[in-house]
Structure formats: C-alpha cells, structure tokens
Amino acid sequence: MAVVFEARIKMDDLKWYIELQDMTDGRLTNCIDLDDFAKKVQEFGDDYGGNIDEVKWLKDDDVPEQAMDEIRAKMAQHRASIEEETGENVTPIVVEDKQAENNN
C-alpha cells in the first residue's frame, strides 16, 4: 500500500495555509505555516513507520502568485536548514554526464 499525502495550498482571507490530507485513511488537518506542515507530516508519517511514498502538491485557483513565491522561498530555507543539519541533499541533484553527451 502506497502512503500518499495531499498538500493543498489554500487562502483564508489574505493569509495562505496548507490543507494536509492522508489519502489512505482520509485524515485532514490545516497547517498554518511550513513548520506546522513539517510537524504534521511527521505525525501522520509516524503511523506508517515514517515511510511516506509521495506528497502531492496542489493549490486552489485563488492563491495569488505572491503567496506561492513566499511559500517557495520558505521551502527553500527549510530545505537548506535540513541539509545543513544532516549534511545530505534533501532533493537529489541530477549530474549530467558531459562525456556521454559529447559522444552523441
């Protein structure tokens, strides 16, 4: 069984939030910021031994681009913090093989 969570960015008046849903059991919670989101993903994931197969990201149509830019910037800061603490890349980096590319 694949463990899939859905994270939907929504607006409440002028403030964004993330609606997190466990697609396996239907649990639903609202996250007020990315720290809250990370905590709740971990709590949900603990029920599956920490093994999460996928987080599907969606956004409502009324979420302005400025809110998305803010979320992207905060996610980048959060990722950098995790990478600094663990010494590992959170997002795999694709390394192109220039020699193979030149042979084609």
Backbone torsions as a table, in degrees:
resi	resn	phi	psi	omega
1	MET	NA	126.3	178.3
2	ALA	-81.1	136.0	177.0
3	VAL	-96.5	111.8	-176.8
4	VAL	-125.1	130.8	174.2
5	PHE	-111.8	148.1	174.9
6	GLU	-113.9	127.9	178.5
7	ALA	-115.0	112.9	-178.3
8	ARG	-113.0	122.2	177.6
9	ILE	-81.9	127.4	-176.0
10	LYS	-131.8	166.9	178.0
11	MET	-115.1	141.9	173.5
12	ASP	-128.8	101.8	-170.1
13	ASP	59.5	-111.3	-178.3
14	LEU	-108.3	6.2	-175.9
15	LYS	-114.2	137.0	176.6
16	TRP	-86.1	158.6	171.9
17	TYR	-151.9	168.4	-178.9
18	ILE	-117.3	124.8	174.7
19	GLU	-92.4	117.0	-178.1
20	LEU	-105.3	127.4	178.7
21	GLN	-128.7	132.3	172.3
22	ASP	-83.0	112.3	-175.4
23	MET	-74.7	-11.1	178.5
24	THR	-80.1	-48.4	-176.6
25	ASP	-113.9	-1.7	175.1
26	GLY	85.2	-0.8	178.7
27	ARG	-55.6	144.7	-177.4
28	LEU	-139.6	135.1	176.4
29	THR	-147.0	155.7	176.4
30	ASN	-103.5	138.0	-179.3
31	CYS	-115.1	125.8	-174.1
32	ILE	-80.5	-19.0	178.0
33	ASP	-159.7	-178.2	-176.3
34	LEU	-71.5	-30.8	176.0
35	ASP	-64.8	-43.6	177.0
36	ASP	-62.5	-41.8	178.3
37	PHE	-60.0	-48.3	-179.3
38	ALA	-60.0	-41.8	179.8
39	LYS	-63.5	-44.5	-177.2
40	LYS	-72.8	-34.5	174.6
41	VAL	-61.4	-42.8	179.0
42	GLN	-63.8	-43.0	178.3
43	GLU	-60.9	-47.2	178.1
44	PHE	-62.3	-44.8	-177.4
45	GLY	-65.1	-28.7	178.6
46	ASP	-59.1	-29.0	177.9
47	ASP	-68.2	-14.0	-179.9
48	TYR	-118.5	25.6	-179.9
49	GLY	67.5	22.6	179.9
50	GLY	80.2	3.0	-177.8
51	ASN	-92.6	99.4	178.4
52	ILE	-109.8	123.9	-177.5
53	ASP	-81.2	-34.4	-175.5
54	GLU	-162.1	145.5	167.4
55	VAL	-119.1	114.2	178.9
56	LYS	-88.5	124.3	-179.7
57	TRP	-99.0	130.9	177.0
58	LEU	-135.6	164.3	173.5
59	LYS	-143.8	147.5	174.9
60	ASP	-72.4	156.0	-178.0
61	ASP	-64.0	-25.1	-176.0
62	ASP	-87.8	6.6	178.4
63	VAL	-80.3	117.2	-177.6
64	PRO	-72.5	156.9	-179.0
65	GLU	-60.2	-33.1	178.8
66	GLN	-61.4	-39.3	178.1
67	ALA	-66.3	-40.5	178.8
68	MET	-64.8	-39.7	177.5
69	ASP	-61.9	-42.0	178.5
70	GLU	-62.5	-43.9	-179.7
71	ILE	-64.8	-44.2	179.2
72	ARG	-59.7	-43.8	-179.4
73	ALA	-64.2	-43.5	179.8
74	LYS	-67.5	-35.9	177.1
75	MET	-66.1	-39.2	178.3
76	ALA	-64.1	-41.1	177.1
77	GLN	-63.8	-43.0	-179.7
78	HIS	-63.4	-43.6	179.1
79	ARG	-62.3	-43.8	179.7
80	ALA	-61.9	-39.1	178.8
81	SER	-63.7	-44.2	178.7
82	ILE	-63.4	-44.3	-179.2
83	GLU	-63.9	-36.8	178.3
84	GLU	-67.3	-41.9	-179.2
85	GLU	-67.1	-42.1	-174.4
86	THR	-92.7	-21.8	-176.4
87	GLY	75.7	12.7	-179.4
88	GLU	-124.9	151.8	175.7
89	ASN	-74.5	130.7	176.7
90	VAL	-77.3	-41.5	179.4
91	THR	-103.2	124.6	179.1
92	PRO	-59.7	139.8	179.0
93	ILE	-102.2	128.3	179.3
94	VAL	-83.6	124.0	177.8
95	VAL	-108.6	119.2	-179.1
96	GLU	-82.0	143.1	177.0
97	ASP	-90.5	98.8	-176.0
98	LYS	-64.6	-35.1	-179.3
99	GLN	-65.6	-44.3	178.1
100	ALA	-64.2	-36.3	179.3
101	GLU	-65.8	-38.9	-179.2
102	ASN	-71.3	-25.7	-178.5
103	ASN	-78.7	-11.6	-177.8
104	ASN	-88.6	NA	NA
